[in-house]
Amino acid sequence: MSTHAKRERLLLADLLETAGPQAPTLCEGWTTRDLAAHVVVRERRPDAAGGMLIKPLAPRLERVMAEFTAKPYEELIQLIRTGPPRFSPFSLKQVDEASNIVEFYVHTEDVRRARPEWTPREPDPVFQDALWARLERTARLMGRGVPTGLVLRRPNGQTVVAHRGTPVVTVTGEPSELVLFAYGRQSAARVGLEGDEDAIAKLHETKQLGI
């Protein structure tokens, strides 16, 4: 049975292939080649991927990233399509869905929304609920460093507190857009913001959203 993560994985691979290795992305300083290498390293090199979160491991991550970035672009795309090796925890369906639904969705939009003329997707309600469920679990982690209080709200009224504090900014949008906002893609997310004007400006400019 297909999963949201599997679908987004294949969509990302197709999009990267179509865009080519030198297309821009929303990840500052990264081309599509860099993004493809990141996805592969994250799944296939856990010995290095820890450097994304643990500073002492960052030099090793940089070396491994350079190694994979130098691989043929077509090989990176194929590695994304085929998914992680059997020994990887990501090969388990439950782990894949829990860990990759947001990862692949966000990176797909990193490529799509870096284009000058992009149009928003319209994810189905089931996918929106799946993204919201993940956001409820990760919102406080994503918003832990922001300089304001932060509340994320769906159009149906469901809310999650990403950061406690004052003044409070309330960000309203579909889960697909709120995920992008919470993961540091503020400028590309189609959301509405309510609150103190200075606080909204700080929230738009902060680099502290996301991991």
N, C-alpha and C positions, 0 to 999 in steps of 0.2 A: 504494500500500500504506500502511495506517495505521501510525503509529509510537506509541510510548509518549508522547512529548511531545505529539503531536496529540491523543491521547485525553485526556490530562490538561488540555490547553488547553480543550477543549470541556466537560469536566467542571467546570473552574473557572468558565468563563463561565456555565454553567447554574446553578451554585451561587450565584454572585454575583447573578444575576438573581433567583433565588428568595429570597435573603436580603434584597434591597433595599439602598439606598444607605447606611443608617445603622446597619447591624448591626455588632456588635463583631468584632474579629479578635484573633489572638494577637500581632500587631505593635503594640507599645505606642504608644498615641495615635492609631492608625489605625482608621477605620471601613472598611467595604467599599468606599465611594466612593474613599477614599485608596488602598486597595490596588489597585483597578481602574486608577486613574490611574497608579500606579507601574508596573504591568505594561505599559501602553500606552507610557509615556515610555521605558521601558527598550528597547522594540523599535523605536520610531518616531522617537526623538530622541537619536541617539548623541551629538550635540553637547552635550547636557545630561546624559545618563546617566552620563558619566564622573565626575560629581560624587558618585556613590555611593561611589567609591573615592579620588578625588583631591580633597583639601580645597579647593584654590584654585577648583575648578569648582563647589563646593557652592552658592554664591549663585545661579549660573545655573540649577542644577537646581531650587532652591527656586522660582524664578520660573516655570519651565516646568511644574513640578508644580502650582503654583497655577492656571496657565492651564488645564491639563487637568482638574484637580479641579472646575473651574467648568463644564465641559462637561456636557450632559445625560447622566445616568447610563446611559440606554439606548444612547447613542452610544458610550460607553466599552466597554460589554459587546459591542457589535457589532464594534468595532475589535479586541477580544481574539479573538473568534470567527474573524474573517476573517484574522487574522494579520498579519505585517509586510508592508510594501510590497516590490515585487520588487527594489528596489535595496538592501534590507537584507541583511546576511549571514545573518540569522535566517531568511530565506526559503529558504535552501538546506537540504535535508532533513538532511544530515549535521550541519550546524551547529545546526540546530533541536534535533535529538535530543541532541547533546552538551551544549548550553547550557541547554535548557529542561526536560528530563525532571525534574530535581530542583527547578528554579525553580517549575514549575507544581504539582508534587506538594506541595511545602512550603506554597505559598500556598493550595492547596485545603484542606489541613489547618488552615491559619491561620483559615479561615472555619468549617470543620466543628467544630473542637475549641474554638472560642470559645463554642459553644452550651452551655447548662447540662446538657443530656442528650444527649451525643454517644456514638456507639458506634464502635469501631475498624473500619476497613476490613480486608479480608483480601486483600491483593494476591496475584496468582498468582505461582508460583515464577519464571517468566520475568521478570516485572517486578521481583521482589525481586533477582534476579541483576543486572538492569540498574542498579538503585539501588546495589547493592554495588559494581559496577564504577566508578560515578561517585564513590562515597565513598572508594574506594581511592586515587583520583587527587587528591581534594580534602581528605582528612582532615587533613593537616599544615597546610594553609592555614587550615582552620576552627579548629584547635586551637592555633594558634601562640601565642596570648596567655594561655592558661589557666594558673592558678597551681599545677597539679599535673602529674604524669605522667598520660597518658591513653591507654588502649588500648580500641579498639572491637572487640567479638567477636560473631560470629554464633553461633546455637545449634549449627551444624555444626562449630564450632571455628575457622573462618577468622578471622583477626585483622588489624587494621591499627593501627599506632602513630600517634596523632594528635598527641602531644606527648611528647617525652622529658624525664624528670625524676623526682624522688622527692618525696614518696611517690607511688606509682602507683595510679590508680583504673581498674579494668576495668569497662566498661559493656557489658552483654550484652543483645542483643535482635535481632529481625528487622531486616534492612537498612532497611525503611521507618521503623522506630522509631529506629534509630541515626542516620539522616539527620536526623530532626527534632531529636534531641538535639545532634548536631554543629552544626546550624544555629541553635542558641541557643534551642530550644523545650524546654528541660529539663523544665519542670513538666508539659508535655503529652505527653511521650514515655513509652511503656510499656516500660521497660527495668529491668534489675536492675543494681545497682552493688555492687562489691566493693572493699574497701580500707580505709585509715585513715578513721575517722569524721570527723575534722576536715577531711581532704582532700575527702571526699565532700560535706560541707556547703559548703565553698568552691566546689566545682565546680557545685553546684546554684545557688549565688548569683551566680556570675561573669557579667558581661556581655561577656566576652571571647571566648565561643564564637561562631563564625560570622563573616561578613564585617563 
